[in-house]
Amino acid sequence: MTETLAGFVAYRANEGEEYMNDQQKNHFRTILLAWKQELMEEGRRAVTNMQDEPLNLPDPNDRASQEEEFTINLRARDRERKLLRKIDKALGRLASDDYGYCEGCGVEIGLRRLEARPTAELCIDCKHLEEEKEKARRRERSTDSATGIAQTHRHFDHAVDTARRHGIRRRGEPKVAFPYRALSTTDVVTARGKL
């Protein structure tokens, strides 16, 4: 049974074969160059398609749809541009004999991982550790932002209360004959007694 990866046959290492020998390097160089060529052709096609479409559509809905489509295409081109940089970096590592080795710990990344992700720079353990650190940073940021949002709401509420006490109204707010003050339960009971 032959496994194919994007049109390429998976590399079958012989028993006792040295890791990242010339055959393996050629295999990955071919994959990277073909992937780079494919991405560049897709980019050219997308630019040509965007240039060919009419810019002045009379219907606002059609214009909005076209702008959304352009935005999606531009995001895809941006991702492809970043991927092209990674491919170029991987080709540079191939030329300097660093390809296939983890940049974090220096161990072999492995043929199967490289075939699944030819631009991989980290072994699976270092990548997992990096992802766990990123999750922790995201959790920390979300906690900080939630706290910040709550503080912002408290500051806003305080500012509104202060403005109302001084007779300043927000736009559209009805004019009140008495200055605003939060009523406590004793105020309500006292007010009922006076009526």
N, C-alpha and C positions, 0 to 999 in steps of 0.2 A: 504494500500500500504506500503510495507516494503522497506526502503532504505538500500542498502548495501555499505559498504566502505571496499574495498579490502577483500571481503569475510566475513566481520563482519556486523552484523545488527546494525543500528544506535541506540544509547541509547535513550530510551523513559523515560523522567523524569516524575514522578508522580506529581500531583499538590501539592504544599507545601513541596516538597522534598528538603532536605538540599543539598546545593551545595558541591560537592566533598565528598560525603558520601562514605562508604566502597564499596557499589555496583558500584559506578562510578569509584572509584579508581581501583577496580578489572577489570572493563571494559577496562580502558585505559592501565593498566598493561598488560593485555592480548594482546591488539593491539600492544603495544611497543615491547613486547617480541617476538611476531610472526614476526613483521617487522624486528627486529634484527636478528632472526634466518634465515629469507629469504635472507637478505643481506649477511650474513656470508656464506650461501650455494652458493649464486651467486659468491661470491669472490673465494671460493674453486674451483668451476667449471671453472671459468675464468683462474685461475692459472694452473689447470690441462690441460686445452685446450692449453695454451701458452707453457707448457712444452712438450706437445705431438707433436706440429708442428715441422717440420724439420727446422733447423737453416741455413743450407747451400744450399740455392736455387741457381741453376746455372744462371738463368736469372736475370739480374739487375732490371728489372721492377717488377718481382715477389718479389724480396728481398725488394724493395722500398714499395710495397704494404703491405708486411708482417710487415715491420717496422712501417708503418703508422697505421696498425691495432693494433699492440702492443702498440703504443703510445695512441691511442684512448682507448684501454682497460685499460691502466695504469691510464689515466685521470679519467675514470669511477671508477676504484678501489679507487683512491684518494678521489673522491667525496663521495663514499660509506663509506670510512674510517672516513671522517668528520661527515657524517650522523650517523654513529655508535657511535661516541663520543657524539653527541647531544642526541641520544636515551639513552645512559648511564646516561647522565646528567639529562634527564627527569625522568628516573627511580629513580635516587637519590633524585630528588625533590619529587617524589611520596612517597618515604620512609620517607622523613622529613616533609611531609604534606604541602609542598610549591607548589606542582603541581596544575596548574589550576588558579594560581593567577599571575598577571602581575608583573614582576620584576621591571618595571619602576614606576608604581603608586600604585600597590597593589590591584587593583580591579579584579573581576572575569574575566577571559579570555572568558569563555563561552563554553558550551559543543559542539556546532556545529563547532566553530573555532578549538577546540582541536581535534575533529574527522577529520576535514579537514587537520590539521597539528598538529599531536600529540606532536611534539617537540616545539610547540609555547611557547615562554617565555614572549611575550608582548601582551597586549590587542590590538585591532585593531587601537585604537587612537594613542597609543604610537608607534606602528609599522609604522603607516602612518607618524607621526612626524619624526621618525628615517629615513625613506626613503626620506622625503623632505630635511632633513639636508644633507644626502648623495648626493642627486642631486645637491644641492648648492655647496658642496665641489667639486664634479666632474666638475661643470661648472667653478668654480674658478681655478681648476687645469688645465683644458683645455685652459682657457684664458691665464694662466701663461705659459703653454707650447707653445702656439701659439706665444706669445710675445717672448719667449726664442728662438724659431725656427727662427723668423724674425731677432732677434739680432744675432744669429749664422750666418745666411746668410749674414748679413751686415758685420760682422767681417771677414768672409771668402772672400767676395768680396774685402774688403779693403786689406786683406793680398795678394790676387792675384794681385791687382793693384800695391801694393808696390813692390812685387817681379818682376813684369814686368818692372817697372820703373828702377829697378836695374839690368835688363838684365837677370833675372832668369826665365827660362821657365818651364812650366809644362811638364810632360812626353807626348810625341807625338805632342807637339805644335811646329809649324814651327819657325825657327830662323828668327828674324826680324832684319833688318839693323839699325833701329833707336829705341831708347827707347820708350816704350809705354807711351802715355799720351792721356787722353780723349780729343777729339777735340770739341771745341765750334764752334758756328756758325761763329764767327769772324775769327777763324783760317781757316775755309773752304774758306771764302770769300778772305782772305789774300793769301791763297795758290793759288786760281784761278787767282788772279791778278798777281802773280809772274810767272805763267806759260805762 
